[in-house]
Amino acid sequence: MTERFDLYPVGDRNILIEFGDTIDEQTNKRVTQFTDQIQNQNNPAILDMIPTYTSLLINYDPLSMSYQDMVLYLQRNREFSGENKESVTRIFQIPVCYEPDFGPDLEQVASLTGLSTEEVITRHSSRDYRIYMIGFMPGFAYLGGMDQSIAVPRLDKPRIEIPGGSVGIGGQSTGIYPLPSPGGWQLLGQTPLKPYDPNRDPAILYRAGDKIRFVPISSTKFTEIKQQVEAGTYQVIVKEEI
């Protein structure tokens, strides 16, 4: 079966590449692998790339490369995209404090799922979550792979503002709010890390195709790590897998 690779013009300086119709890890791997391949070539005509669950938007300079030439360039690269199938995946260990002051909805999630709070924490922190895309706000990672036994509906009334670093569940998804913002997800805890920091290079801690594992910590450890983050001395633990 031929894998999808459909190109569409979007305005006068964008090309959308569709890799599939369903949200799954295999399709998303094709998106991220092709994104990495093009990015590594540093083509000056390509100004930006936005990977999503199943597609990639290429923003380019039409004065540097015409639409027809860009299409040919992308199609030629498709022929070699399979060579990166054994690429390395980074797994970021994200410390999270699940204590009541940091996870105000943990008990409600436990009640809705019929589990103890300890079991909710265990199930939430016992697997690696693939980052399918970054969006909504800078550094917000759309994660896949959550244990569906802890899926719960969003709050009936969203909070006006929640702290940056809050970790929550909304429906069948889990994620980290990188900045203070309104939000309707059920909050389980909080990380002292900054997924997005405009004064850091790169500003966003991780990227699409990486994975995240939540690591439970105490409130004392939270304060310790937060101080290190503010001082710029904390080293995020990152493991690699093929």
PyRosetta script that sets phi, psi and omega in degrees:
from pyrosetta import init, pose_from_sequence

init()
pose = pose_from_sequence("MTERFDLYPVGDRNILIEFGDTIDEQTNKRVTQFTDQIQNQNNPAILDMIPTYTSLLINYDPLSMSYQDMVLYLQRNREFSGENKESVTRIFQIPVCYEPDFGPDLEQVASLTGLSTEEVITRHSSRDYRIYMIGFMPGFAYLGGMDQSIAVPRLDKPRIEIPGGSVGIGGQSTGIYPLPSPGGWQLLGQTPLKPYDPNRDPAILYRAGDKIRFVPISSTKFTEIKQQVEAGTYQVIVKEEI")
pose.set_psi(1, 129.9)
pose.set_omega(1, -178.9)
pose.set_phi(2, -74.3)
pose.set_psi(2, 131.3)
pose.set_omega(2, 178.6)
pose.set_phi(3, -76.5)
pose.set_psi(3, 141.8)
pose.set_omega(3, -177.6)
pose.set_phi(4, -68.0)
pose.set_psi(4, 141.2)
pose.set_omega(4, 174.0)
pose.set_phi(5, -156.7)
pose.set_psi(5, 74.1)
pose.set_omega(5, -174.1)
pose.set_phi(6, -101.7)
pose.set_psi(6, 130.4)
pose.set_omega(6, -177.3)
pose.set_phi(7, -109.7)
pose.set_psi(7, 135.4)
pose.set_omega(7, -179.8)
pose.set_phi(8, -135.3)
pose.set_psi(8, 136.8)
pose.set_omega(8, 173.8)
pose.set_phi(9, -72.6)
pose.set_psi(9, 139.3)
pose.set_omega(9, 176.0)
pose.set_phi(10, -127.3)
pose.set_psi(10, 99.8)
pose.set_omega(10, -173.6)
pose.set_phi(11, 71.2)
pose.set_psi(11, -157.7)
pose.set_omega(11, -175.8)
pose.set_phi(12, -101.9)
pose.set_psi(12, 5.3)
pose.set_omega(12, -178.5)
pose.set_phi(13, -147.7)
pose.set_psi(13, 23.7)
pose.set_omega(13, 178.2)
pose.set_phi(14, -137.9)
pose.set_psi(14, 147.8)
pose.set_omega(14, 173.3)
pose.set_phi(15, -129.7)
pose.set_psi(15, 129.5)
pose.set_omega(15, 177.8)
pose.set_phi(16, -101.2)
pose.set_psi(16, 127.4)
pose.set_omega(16, 176.3)
pose.set_phi(17, -108.4)
pose.set_psi(17, 120.8)
pose.set_omega(17, 178.1)
pose.set_phi(18, -99.3)
pose.set_psi(18, 124.8)
pose.set_omega(18, -178.9)
pose.set_phi(19, -101.9)
pose.set_psi(19, -12.5)
pose.set_omega(19, -178.8)
pose.set_phi(20, 174.2)
pose.set_psi(20, -179.9)
pose.set_omega(20, -178.0)
pose.set_phi(21, -112.0)
pose.set_psi(21, -19.1)
pose.set_omega(21, -175.0)
pose.set_phi(22, -109.3)
pose.set_psi(22, 147.1)
pose.set_omega(22, 178.2)
pose.set_phi(23, -84.6)
pose.set_psi(23, 106.4)
pose.set_omega(23, 176.4)
pose.set_phi(24, -150.9)
pose.set_psi(24, 163.8)
pose.set_omega(24, -173.7)
pose.set_phi(25, -65.8)
pose.set_psi(25, -37.3)
pose.set_omega(25, -177.7)
pose.set_phi(26, -63.3)
pose.set_psi(26, -46.0)
pose.set_omega(26, 178.8)
pose.set_phi(27, -64.4)
pose.set_psi(27, -43.0)
pose.set_omega(27, -179.0)
pose.set_phi(28, -66.0)
pose.set_psi(28, -33.0)
pose.set_omega(28, 176.1)
pose.set_phi(29, -62.7)
pose.set_psi(29, -38.9)
pose.set_omega(29, 177.7)
pose.set_phi(30, -63.1)
pose.set_psi(30, -39.6)
pose.set_omega(30, 178.6)
pose.set_phi(31, -62.0)
pose.set_psi(31, -51.3)
pose.set_omega(31, -174.9)
pose.set_phi(32, -70.7)
pose.set_psi(32, -35.4)
pose.set_omega(32, 178.8)
pose.set_phi(33, -66.5)
pose.set_psi(33, -41.3)
pose.set_omega(33, 179.0)
pose.set_phi(34, -68.3)
pose.set_psi(34, -38.5)
pose.set_omega(34, 177.2)
pose.set_phi(35, -59.3)
pose.set_psi(35, -47.1)
pose.set_omega(35, 179.5)
pose.set_phi(36, -61.7)
pose.set_psi(36, -41.1)
pose.set_omega(36, -178.3)
pose.set_phi(37, -62.0)
pose.set_psi(37, -46.1)
pose.set_omega(37, 179.8)
pose.set_phi(38, -68.3)
pose.set_psi(38, -40.7)
pose.set_omega(38, -178.7)
pose.set_phi(39, -62.2)
pose.set_psi(39, -38.0)
pose.set_omega(39, -178.3)
pose.set_phi(40, -67.8)
pose.set_psi(40, -16.3)
pose.set_omega(40, -179.7)
pose.set_phi(41, -85.9)
pose.set_psi(41, -14.0)
pose.set_omega(41, 177.0)
pose.set_phi(42, 51.8)
pose.set_psi(42, 45.7)
pose.set_omega(42, 177.5)
pose.set_phi(43, -66.3)
pose.set_psi(43, 117.2)
pose.set_omega(43, -175.7)
pose.set_phi(44, -65.0)
pose.set_psi(44, -17.9)
pose.set_omega(44, 179.6)
pose.set_phi(45, -77.5)
pose.set_psi(45, -19.8)
pose.set_omega(45, -180.0)
pose.set_phi(46, -90.7)
pose.set_psi(46, 119.1)
pose.set_omega(46, -175.1)
pose.set_phi(47, -92.3)
pose.set_psi(47, -33.2)
pose.set_omega(47, -177.9)
pose.set_phi(48, -162.4)
pose.set_psi(48, 156.0)
pose.set_omega(48, 175.6)
pose.set_phi(49, -136.6)
pose.set_psi(49, 135.5)
pose.set_omega(49, -177.9)
pose.set_phi(50, -125.2)
pose.set_psi(50, 98.6)
pose.set_omega(50, 177.5)
pose.set_phi(51, -80.2)
pose.set_psi(51, 143.4)
pose.set_omega(51, 176.9)
pose.set_phi(52, -125.8)
pose.set_psi(52, -166.9)
pose.set_omega(52, -179.9)
pose.set_phi(53, -55.1)
pose.set_psi(53, -47.4)
pose.set_omega(53, -171.9)
pose.set_phi(54, -131.1)
pose.set_psi(54, 8.3)
pose.set_omega(54, -175.3)
pose.set_phi(55, -147.1)
pose.set_psi(55, 169.9)
pose.set_omega(55, 178.2)
pose.set_phi(56, -138.1)
pose.set_psi(56, 125.9)
pose.set_omega(56, 176.5)
pose.set_phi(57, -98.7)
pose.set_psi(57, 122.7)
pose.set_omega(57, 178.0)
pose.set_phi(58, -102.2)
pose.set_psi(58, 119.0)
pose.set_omega(58, 174.6)
pose.set_phi(59, -101.1)
pose.set_psi(59, 121.9)
pose.set_omega(59, -174.1)
pose.set_phi(60, -134.7)
pose.set_psi(60, 166.4)
pose.set_omega(60, 178.7)
pose.set_phi(61, -94.3)
pose.set_psi(61, 108.1)
pose.set_omega(61, -177.0)
pose.set_phi(62, -68.0)
pose.set_psi(62, -14.4)
pose.set_omega(62, 176.0)
pose.set_phi(63, -80.4)
pose.set_psi(63, -21.7)
pose.set_omega(63, 178.0)
pose.set_phi(64, -91.4)
pose.set_psi(64, -32.5)
pose.set_omega(64, 179.7)
pose.set_phi(65, -149.9)
pose.set_psi(65, 127.8)
pose.set_omega(65, -178.4)
pose.set_phi(66, -70.3)
pose.set_psi(66, 165.3)
pose.set_omega(66, 178.1)
pose.set_phi(67, -58.3)
pose.set_psi(67, -45.9)
pose.set_omega(67, -178.3)
pose.set_phi(68, -61.7)
pose.set_psi(68, -42.5)
pose.set_omega(68, -179.9)
pose.set_phi(69, -68.9)
pose.set_psi(69, -35.8)
pose.set_omega(69, 178.7)
pose.set_phi(70, -66.7)
pose.set_psi(70, -40.6)
pose.set_omega(70, 177.5)
pose.set_phi(71, -60.2)
pose.set_psi(71, -45.1)
pose.set_omega(71, 178.9)
pose.set_phi(72, -62.7)
pose.set_psi(72, -40.9)
pose.set_omega(72, 179.1)
pose.set_phi(73, -60.8)
pose.set_psi(73, -45.7)
pose.set_omega(73, -179.2)
pose.set_phi(74, -68.2)
pose.set_psi(74, -39.8)
pose.set_omega(74, 179.3)
pose.set_phi(75, -65.7)
pose.set_psi(75, -38.0)
pose.set_omega(75, 177.0)
pose.set_phi(76, -63.4)
pose.set_psi(76, -38.9)
pose.set_omega(76, -179.9)
pose.set_phi(77, -69.5)
pose.set_psi(77, -26.7)
pose.set_omega(77, 177.4)
pose.set_phi(78, -60.0)
pose.set_psi(78, -35.0)
pose.set_omega(78, -177.5)
pose.set_phi(79, -63.5)
pose.set_psi(79, -24.8)
pose.set_omega(79, -176.6)
pose.set_phi(80, -108.5)
pose.set_psi(80, 0.4)
pose.set_omega(80, -175.2)
pose.set_phi(81, -65.6)
pose.set_psi(81, -24.4)
pose.set_omega(81, -179.8)
pose.set_phi(82, -69.3)
pose.set_psi(82, -16.2)
pose.set_omega(82, -177.8)
pose.set_phi(83, -69.7)
pose.set_psi(83, -15.8)
pose.set_omega(83, -176.6)
pose.set_phi(84, -100.9)
pose.set_psi(84, 18.3)
pose.set_omega(84, -174.4)
pose.set_phi(85, -66.6)
pose.set_psi(85, -20.5)
pose.set_omega(85, 178.6)
pose.set_phi(86, -98.8)
pose.set_psi(86, 32.8)
pose.set_omega(86, -178.3)
pose.set_phi(87, -68.4)
pose.set_psi(87, 156.5)
pose.set_omega(87, -178.3)
pose.set_phi(88, -83.7)
pose.set_psi(88, 135.8)
pose.set_omega(88, 176.9)
pose.set_phi(89, -105.7)
pose.set_psi(89, 129.6)
pose.set_omega(89, 177.3)
pose.set_phi(90, -88.3)
pose.set_psi(90, 137.5)
pose.set_omega(90, 178.0)
pose.set_phi(91, -118.1)
pose.set_psi(91, 112.3)
pose.set_omega(91, -178.6)
pose.set_phi(92, -89.4)
pose.set_psi(92, 126.2)
pose.set_omega(92, 175.3)
pose.set_phi(93, -88.3)
pose.set_psi(93, 114.7)
pose.set_omega(93, -176.1)
pose.set_phi(94, -105.9)
pose.set_psi(94, 108.6)
pose.set_omega(94, 178.5)
pose.set_phi(95, -68.1)
pose.set_psi(95, 136.0)
pose.set_omega(95, -178.9)
pose.set_phi(96, -135.8)
pose.set_psi(96, 130.5)
pose.set_omega(96, 172.4)
pose.set_phi(97, -94.0)
pose.set_psi(97, 119.4)
pose.set_omega(97, -177.5)
pose.set_phi(98, -98.9)
pose.set_psi(98, 10.5)
pose.set_omega(98, -178.3)
pose.set_phi(99, -68.1)
pose.set_psi(99, 158.3)
pose.set_omega(99, -172.0)
pose.set_phi(100, -52.4)
pose.set_psi(100, -37.9)
pose.set_omega(100, -179.0)
pose.set_phi(101, -67.3)
pose.set_psi(101, -19.5)
pose.set_omega(101, -177.6)
pose.set_phi(102, -106.4)
pose.set_psi(102, -23.3)
pose.set_omega(102, -179.6)
pose.set_phi(103, -125.8)
pose.set_psi(103, 76.2)
pose.set_omega(103, -173.5)
pose.set_phi(104, -64.6)
pose.set_psi(104, -16.9)
pose.set_omega(104, -177.8)
pose.set_phi(105, -107.5)
pose.set_psi(105, 6.2)
pose.set_omega(105, -175.9)
pose.set_phi(106, -59.3)
pose.set_psi(106, -44.9)
pose.set_omega(106, -179.3)
pose.set_phi(107, -64.8)
pose.set_psi(107, -35.9)
pose.set_omega(107, 178.6)
pose.set_phi(108, -67.9)
pose.set_psi(108, -39.3)
pose.set_omega(108, 177.0)
pose.set_phi(109, -62.5)
pose.set_psi(109, -41.9)
pose.set_omega(109, 178.1)
pose.set_phi(110, -61.3)
pose.set_psi(110, -42.2)
pose.set_omega(110, -179.8)
pose.set_phi(111, -65.3)
pose.set_psi(111, -42.3)
pose.set_omega(111, -178.3)
pose.set_phi(112, -67.8)
pose.set_psi(112, -30.7)
pose.set_omega(112, -177.0)
pose.set_phi(113, -95.8)
pose.set_psi(113, -10.5)
pose.set_omega(113, -178.3)
pose.set_phi(114, 75.4)
pose.set_psi(114, 19.9)
pose.set_omega(114, -179.3)
pose.set_phi(115, -111.6)
pose.set_psi(115, 163.6)
pose.set_omega(115, 172.1)
pose.set_phi(116, -77.5)
pose.set_psi(116, 160.8)
pose.set_omega(116, 178.2)
pose.set_phi(117, -62.3)
pose.set_psi(117, -36.0)
pose.set_omega(117, 178.9)
pose.set_phi(118, -63.1)
pose.set_psi(118, -39.2)
pose.set_omega(118, -179.5)
pose.set_phi(119, -71.2)
pose.set_psi(119, -36.0)
pose.set_omega(119, 175.8)
pose.set_phi(120, -60.4)
pose.set_psi(120, -46.3)
pose.set_omega(120, 179.5)
pose.set_phi(121, -61.2)
pose.set_psi(121, -44.6)
pose.set_omega(121, -179.2)
pose.set_phi(122, -61.0)
pose.set_psi(122, -45.8)
pose.set_omega(122, -177.8)
pose.set_phi(123, -70.1)
pose.set_psi(123, -32.3)
pose.set_omega(123, -179.9)
pose.set_phi(124, -73.1)
pose.set_psi(124, -31.1)
pose.set_omega(124, -172.8)
pose.set_phi(125, -106.5)
pose.set_psi(125, 11.8)
pose.set_omega(125, -173.7)
pose.set_phi(126, -105.5)
pose.set_psi(126, 14.5)
pose.set_omega(126, -180.0)
pose.set_phi(127, -146.1)
pose.set_psi(127, 163.8)
pose.set_omega(127, 177.0)
pose.set_phi(128, -93.7)
pose.set_psi(128, 135.2)
pose.set_omega(128, -178.8)
pose.set_phi(129, -108.1)
pose.set_psi(129, 124.5)
pose.set_omega(129, 177.6)
pose.set_phi(130, -77.2)
pose.set_psi(130, 136.4)
pose.set_omega(130, 174.2)
pose.set_phi(131, -86.6)
pose.set_psi(131, 109.3)
pose.set_omega(131, -178.3)
pose.set_phi(132, -80.7)
pose.set_psi(132, -34.9)
pose.set_omega(132, 179.6)
pose.set_phi(133, -166.1)
pose.set_psi(133, 164.0)
pose.set_omega(133, 175.2)
pose.set_phi(134, -112.9)
pose.set_psi(134, 131.1)
pose.set_omega(134, -179.0)
pose.set_phi(135, -173.0)
pose.set_psi(135, -167.8)
pose.set_omega(135, 179.3)
pose.set_phi(136, 72.0)
pose.set_psi(136, -54.1)
pose.set_omega(136, 173.3)
pose.set_phi(137, -152.7)
pose.set_psi(137, 163.5)
pose.set_omega(137, -178.0)
pose.set_phi(138, -56.1)
pose.set_psi(138, 122.9)
pose.set_omega(138, 175.9)
pose.set_phi(139, 87.3)
pose.set_psi(139, 1.5)
pose.set_omega(139, 178.6)
pose.set_phi(140, -81.3)
pose.set_psi(140, 117.0)
pose.set_omega(140, -176.5)
pose.set_phi(141, -97.0)
pose.set_psi(141, 127.4)
pose.set_omega(141, 173.4)
pose.set_phi(142, -85.3)
pose.set_psi(142, 111.4)
pose.set_omega(142, -172.3)
pose.set_phi(143, -101.2)
pose.set_psi(143, 146.7)
pose.set_omega(143, 175.4)
pose.set_phi(144, -121.6)
pose.set_psi(144, 153.9)
pose.set_omega(144, 174.1)
pose.set_phi(145, 105.5)
pose.set_psi(145, 14.4)
pose.set_omega(145, -179.1)
pose.set_phi(146, -71.8)
pose.set_psi(146, 143.2)
pose.set_omega(146, 173.9)
pose.set_phi(147, -62.1)
pose.set_psi(147, 118.1)
pose.set_omega(147, -174.5)
pose.set_phi(148, -71.5)
pose.set_psi(148, -8.9)
pose.set_omega(148, 176.6)
pose.set_phi(149, -71.6)
pose.set_psi(149, -14.1)
pose.set_omega(149, 177.7)
pose.set_phi(150, -111.0)
pose.set_psi(150, 13.7)
pose.set_omega(150, 175.9)
pose.set_phi(151, -69.7)
pose.set_psi(151, 132.4)
pose.set_omega(151, 179.8)
pose.set_phi(152, -140.5)
pose.set_psi(152, 154.6)
pose.set_omega(152, 179.3)
pose.set_phi(153, -69.0)
pose.set_psi(153, 159.3)
pose.set_omega(153, 174.9)
pose.set_phi(154, -66.3)
pose.set_psi(154, 165.4)
pose.set_omega(154, 178.0)
pose.set_phi(155, -63.9)
pose.set_psi(155, 145.0)
pose.set_omega(155, 176.5)
pose.set_phi(156, -63.9)
pose.set_psi(156, -35.2)
pose.set_omega(156, 179.7)
pose.set_phi(157, -126.0)
pose.set_psi(157, 107.0)
pose.set_omega(157, -178.8)
pose.set_phi(158, -60.5)
pose.set_psi(158, 150.6)
pose.set_omega(158, 174.9)
pose.set_phi(159, -75.2)
pose.set_psi(159, 146.1)
pose.set_omega(159, 178.9)
pose.set_phi(160, -68.2)
pose.set_psi(160, -38.2)
pose.set_omega(160, 177.9)
pose.set_phi(161, -151.5)
pose.set_psi(161, 135.6)
pose.set_omega(161, 174.8)
pose.set_phi(162, -124.1)
pose.set_psi(162, 155.5)
pose.set_omega(162, -176.6)
pose.set_phi(163, -67.8)
pose.set_psi(163, 146.6)
pose.set_omega(163, 171.7)
pose.set_phi(164, -61.6)
pose.set_psi(164, 141.7)
pose.set_omega(164, -177.3)
pose.set_phi(165, 93.0)
pose.set_psi(165, -4.5)
pose.set_omega(165, 179.2)
pose.set_phi(166, -65.1)
pose.set_psi(166, 138.4)
pose.set_omega(166, -179.7)
pose.set_phi(167, -112.2)
pose.set_psi(167, 127.0)
pose.set_omega(167, -175.2)
pose.set_phi(168, -142.3)
pose.set_psi(168, 176.5)
pose.set_omega(168, 176.3)
pose.set_phi(169, -124.7)
pose.set_psi(169, 133.6)
pose.set_omega(169, 175.4)
pose.set_phi(170, -135.0)
pose.set_psi(170, 105.7)
pose.set_omega(170, -176.3)
pose.set_phi(171, 68.0)
pose.set_psi(171, -125.7)
pose.set_omega(171, -177.8)
pose.set_phi(172, -96.2)
pose.set_psi(172, 13.8)
pose.set_omega(172, -175.9)
pose.set_phi(173, -123.5)
pose.set_psi(173, 157.3)
pose.set_omega(173, 172.5)
pose.set_phi(174, -130.9)
pose.set_psi(174, 157.2)
pose.set_omega(174, -178.5)
pose.set_phi(175, -173.2)
pose.set_psi(175, 177.8)
pose.set_omega(175, -179.0)
pose.set_phi(176, -118.3)
pose.set_psi(176, 128.2)
pose.set_omega(176, 171.8)
pose.set_phi(177, -79.0)
pose.set_psi(177, 113.2)
pose.set_omega(177, -174.7)
pose.set_phi(178, -75.7)
pose.set_psi(178, -20.5)
pose.set_omega(178, -177.1)
pose.set_phi(179, -136.6)
pose.set_psi(179, 158.4)
pose.set_omega(179, 172.1)
pose.set_phi(180, -58.8)
pose.set_psi(180, 132.4)
pose.set_omega(180, -176.4)
pose.set_phi(181, -166.5)
pose.set_psi(181, 165.9)
pose.set_omega(181, 168.8)
pose.set_phi(182, -64.3)
pose.set_psi(182, 156.7)
pose.set_omega(182, 179.2)
pose.set_phi(183, -170.7)
pose.set_psi(183, 146.2)
pose.set_omega(183, -178.3)
pose.set_phi(184, -116.2)
pose.set_psi(184, 10.1)
pose.set_omega(184, 179.7)
pose.set_phi(185, -82.3)
pose.set_psi(185, 155.6)
pose.set_omega(185, 176.0)
pose.set_phi(186, -76.8)
pose.set_psi(186, 122.3)
pose.set_omega(186, -173.5)
pose.set_phi(187, -89.9)
pose.set_psi(187, 123.2)
pose.set_omega(187, -179.7)
pose.set_phi(188, -96.5)
pose.set_psi(188, -29.5)
pose.set_omega(188, -174.7)
pose.set_phi(189, -175.3)
pose.set_psi(189, -164.0)
pose.set_omega(189, -178.2)
pose.set_phi(190, -150.8)
pose.set_psi(190, 142.5)
pose.set_omega(190, 175.1)
pose.set_phi(191, -103.1)
pose.set_psi(191, 143.0)
pose.set_omega(191, 176.5)
pose.set_phi(192, -79.8)
pose.set_psi(192, -6.5)
pose.set_omega(192, -179.9)
pose.set_phi(193, -76.9)
pose.set_psi(193, 163.2)
pose.set_omega(193, 176.6)
pose.set_phi(194, -113.0)
pose.set_psi(194, 99.0)
pose.set_omega(194, 177.9)
pose.set_phi(195, -58.3)
pose.set_psi(195, -30.2)
pose.set_omega(195, 177.5)
pose.set_phi(196, -129.4)
pose.set_psi(196, 127.1)
pose.set_omega(196, 177.9)
pose.set_phi(197, -142.7)
pose.set_psi(197, 107.0)
pose.set_omega(197, -176.4)
pose.set_phi(198, -62.8)
pose.set_psi(198, -15.7)
pose.set_omega(198, 179.5)
pose.set_phi(199, -93.1)
pose.set_psi(199, 4.6)
pose.set_omega(199, -178.8)
pose.set_phi(200, -110.1)
pose.set_psi(200, 152.8)
pose.set_omega(200, 176.2)
pose.set_phi(201, -126.0)
pose.set_psi(201, 111.7)
pose.set_omega(201, 2.0)
pose.set_phi(202, -77.5)
pose.set_psi(202, 153.0)
pose.set_omega(202, -176.5)
pose.set_phi(203, -66.5)
pose.set_psi(203, -34.8)
pose.set_omega(203, 178.7)
pose.set_phi(204, -97.0)
pose.set_psi(204, 129.0)
pose.set_omega(204, -171.4)
pose.set_phi(205, -61.0)
pose.set_psi(205, -39.7)
pose.set_omega(205, -175.3)
pose.set_phi(206, -132.2)
pose.set_psi(206, -179.9)
pose.set_omega(206, -178.8)
pose.set_phi(207, -142.3)
pose.set_psi(207, 168.8)
pose.set_omega(207, 178.5)
pose.set_phi(208, -58.3)
pose.set_psi(208, 135.8)
pose.set_omega(208, -177.3)
pose.set_phi(209, 101.5)
pose.set_psi(209, -21.6)
pose.set_omega(209, 174.2)
pose.set_phi(210, -74.4)
pose.set_psi(210, 172.7)
pose.set_omega(210, 174.7)
pose.set_phi(211, -126.8)
pose.set_psi(211, 159.2)
pose.set_omega(211, 179.9)
pose.set_phi(212, -126.9)
pose.set_psi(212, 139.3)
pose.set_omega(212, 169.4)
pose.set_phi(213, -127.4)
pose.set_psi(213, 125.9)
pose.set_omega(213, 179.0)
pose.set_phi(214, -82.5)
pose.set_psi(214, 133.3)
pose.set_omega(214, -177.9)
pose.set_phi(215, -119.3)
pose.set_psi(215, 113.8)
pose.set_omega(215, -179.2)
pose.set_phi(216, -62.5)
pose.set_psi(216, 136.5)
pose.set_omega(216, 176.8)
pose.set_phi(217, -136.6)
pose.set_psi(217, 164.1)
pose.set_omega(217, 177.7)
pose.set_phi(218, -83.4)
pose.set_psi(218, 168.3)
pose.set_omega(218, 177.3)
pose.set_phi(219, -65.7)
pose.set_psi(219, -32.5)
pose.set_omega(219, 177.2)
pose.set_phi(220, -64.3)
pose.set_psi(220, -44.4)
pose.set_omega(220, 178.5)
pose.set_phi(221, -66.5)
pose.set_psi(221, -35.3)
pose.set_omega(221, 177.8)
pose.set_phi(222, -58.0)
pose.set_psi(222, -48.4)
pose.set_omega(222, -179.4)
pose.set_phi(223, -62.7)
pose.set_psi(223, -41.0)
pose.set_omega(223, -179.8)
pose.set_phi(224, -62.6)
pose.set_psi(224, -47.3)
pose.set_omega(224, -179.0)
pose.set_phi(225, -67.3)
pose.set_psi(225, -39.9)
pose.set_omega(225, -179.7)
pose.set_phi(226, -60.1)
pose.set_psi(226, -40.2)
pose.set_omega(226, 177.8)
pose.set_phi(227, -64.3)
pose.set_psi(227, -39.0)
pose.set_omega(227, 178.7)
pose.set_phi(228, -67.8)
pose.set_psi(228, -38.6)
pose.set_omega(228, 177.9)
pose.set_phi(229, -62.5)
pose.set_psi(229, -45.2)
pose.set_omega(229, -179.6)
pose.set_phi(230, -64.3)
pose.set_psi(230, -32.7)
pose.set_omega(230, -179.5)
pose.set_phi(231, -83.9)
pose.set_psi(231, -9.2)
pose.set_omega(231, -179.9)
pose.set_phi(232, 77.3)
pose.set_psi(232, 21.4)
pose.set_omega(232, -177.1)
pose.set_phi(233, -108.3)
pose.set_psi(233, -7.2)
pose.set_omega(233, -176.8)
pose.set_phi(234, -78.7)
pose.set_psi(234, 133.8)
pose.set_omega(234, 177.7)
pose.set_phi(235, -107.0)
pose.set_psi(235, 115.1)
pose.set_omega(235, 178.5)
pose.set_phi(236, -66.9)
pose.set_psi(236, 134.7)
pose.set_omega(236, 178.9)
pose.set_phi(237, -80.9)
pose.set_psi(237, 122.0)
pose.set_omega(237, -179.3)
pose.set_phi(238, -127.9)
pose.set_psi(238, 122.9)
pose.set_omega(238, 175.5)
pose.set_phi(239, -105.4)
pose.set_psi(239, 165.2)
pose.set_omega(239, -179.0)
pose.set_phi(240, -128.7)
pose.set_psi(240, 146.4)
pose.set_omega(240, 174.6)
pose.set_phi(241, -140.1)
pose.set_psi(241, 153.1)
pose.set_omega(241, 177.7)
pose.set_phi(242, -100.0)
pose.dump_pdb("model.pdb")
